[in-house]
Amino acid sequence: MIPPSPLPETEPPHDCPRCPRLVALRQELRVEYPDWWNAPVPAFGDPDAWLGIIGLAPGKHGANRTGRPFTGDFAGDLMFATLAKFGFTDGNYESRADDGLQLNGAIIVNSVKCLPPENKPTPEEARTCRPFAEAQVDALPYARIFIALGQIAHQSAVKILGGKLPKCRFGHLAEHRMPDGRVLIDSYHCSRYNQNTGRLTAEMFEAVFARALELRGTV
């Protein structure tokens, strides 16, 4: 069973029609894998979170299959191990949406809700989907610190938080203070590719969350 969204009023419809290319892929996969989620993936976590994690988009064999962000694929192993290490989880991550895992103090919001071909949304798709992520960020009353996973998520997060992209250049562990005082911290995405190539190590990923904890209460 897919856990309900913590922010149900902000989610796109199950058959969101906004992005033709993503709709076409969704329909193909519903035929090929009828038991998969194959729909926009809802946010996951604590609606009273102090930390917001802005992801890229669902992975084909992860969230697009299971219906929960970062669940069931290689990226999720590092994501949830790191969240557990820093005290954000209740329960054990078992790569299933029905494993009973809950997040406390953190919430995951994807900048693009549907699976894009080759995990690469177009700029137009990112723009088209941004109102959903923006509504979700706006619905978090206590979130003052955000982590963006990868450059596309960084670009969406900066715009959602009211910053200016020319002044906010993406870089791992880069920090950006927004006009209202909220802080965005960048991280390389915890994808299989980035991990396998050594671009992102577990220690590098953990450093991002350690910095978020250092900043808590100061913004």
N, C-alpha and C positions, 0 to 999 in steps of 0.2 A: 504494500500500500504506500502511495506517495504521501509524505507528510504535507499537511495543508500549508499554504503560504502564510507567513507571519504578517504579510501586508496584502491581503486579498483584494482590496479595492484598487490596487495599483497595477494588477497583473493584466497582460493582454489576454484576449479570448483564446480558447484552446485551438481554434482554427483561424488565428490572426491572418488576415489577407494582405498585410501591408507590403511585404517584400516578395515579388513574384518568383525570384530565383530561389529563395528559401522555402517558399510554399511548394514549388515544384520538387525540391529535394525531399521535403517532408512527405509529400504524397508518394514518391517513389519508395521511400523507406517504409511507409505504412504497408505497402504491398509486400515488400521483401521481408520485413520484420514486423509482422502484425502484433507481436507481443511486447514490443518496445513502447516507450513513452511517446516519441515522435511528435512533439508539440513544444510550444514555448515553455521553457523551464522556469518555475517560480523561484523567488528568493528563498533562502534557507537561513534560519538563525533566530536571533533574539531581537524582537522589535524594540526593546529598550537598550540595544547595544551601544557601547561607547566607541566601538571600532567597526568601521565599515570596510569590507573587502570588495573591490570592484574587479570582477573577472572579465574575461574576453567574451566567450560564447560557449555553449555546451559542446563537449566532445562527442564524437559519433558513438563510441562504445562506452562512454561515461554517462554524462547527464542526459544526453539525448536518448539513451537506452533506459536509464533508471528513473529519470524524472527529478533527480536532486543534484544540485551543483557539485561538481568534482567527485561524484560518487560512481565507483566502478571502473576507473581507469588509472593509469600510471600516475597522472598528475595528482589525483586524489589521495594517493598513498602518502605523498610528501605533505600535501595540504593538511590533512587531518592529523597526521603524526605531529606536525608543527603546532597546530591548534591545541592538541592534547598536551604537548610539552609546556605550553604557556598558560594552561589552565582554562581554556575556553570550552572544553567539552564535558558533557555528562554522558556516560555510557561508552561503549566501544565501537569504533568504526569497523564494519565488516563488509564494506564494498556493496552494500545493499541499501536501498531507500527505506526498507522496513526494519533496519537493524536497531532502531530505537535511539540512535544517537541524537543528542540535542546540543545546541551551542548556547553558551552563556556569555554575554558581554560582546559578542561578535555576530555579524550577519554578512552573508555573501550575496551580492547583487551582480548579475552579469550585465555588461554594457550592451550586449546583443543577446536576445532571449532565445533565438532559434539557431539550430545547427547550420553553419555556412559551409559550402563546398570547400574542402581542403583546409577547414578551420580558419578561413580568411574572409571575413565580411568585407564588402566594398565600403568605401566612404559613405556612399548614399544609404546603404543598409544600416550603418552605424548611426547616421543622422536620423533615419526613419524610426529606429528603435529607441533612440535616446529619451523620448518623453516618458517611457516606462521606468527606466532607471532613474531619471530625474525625479519622478513622482515618489519612487521608493526612498531615495536619499532624503527628500523633503519630509517624508513621513517618519524619519528617525529623530526623535526629539533630543536624544542625548549623545548622538554620534558627533564627535569633534575631530576625530582622527580617522583617516581613510588610507587604505593601501591599494594602489593600482597595479595590476598584474600585466605588464607588457605595455608597449607603446600605444596600441589602439585603445586599451582601457584607460591609459593615462590621458589621452586626448579627450575622451568622453568625460572622465572624472573632472578634469580641469574646467571644462565648459559647464558641467553640472554644478560645480562648486563656485562658479562665478569668477574664475581666474582667467588669465590671458596666456594663450599658448606661447607666444614669442618670449614671454618672461619665465615660462615654466618648461624647461627642457627636460626630456626624459633621461633618466640615468638610474642605475641600480643604487638604492639608498639615497637618492636625491630627495630633498624635502622642499615643499612648496607651501608657503603660508598664503591662504586665501584672503580676500578682502574682509571677510567677517571673522577672521582669526582661526578658522578651521585649518588643519594641516593635512596635506597629501604626501604620502611617502611612496616612492616608486620601487617596484621590484621587477626583475625579470620574471616572466611567467614560469610556473613550475611544470612546464610541459615535458613530455618524454624527451623531445629533441634537445631542449636546453639542459636537461639533466645528463643525458647521454654524452653530449659534447663537452660537458664541463663548464658551460657558460654559467650555470647556476648549480651550486652545491647546497647540501642541506644546511651547512653552516652559514652560507650567504643568505639563504631564505630565513633562517632563524634570526639573523641579525636585524632584519626588517621588523619582525615582531618584537624583538627586544627593544628596538628604538621606539616603537609605538608605546610600549609600556613605560619607557622613560619619560615620554612626553605626556602621558596621562595625568590629568590634573593641572597641567600647565597651560592648557589652551582652552 
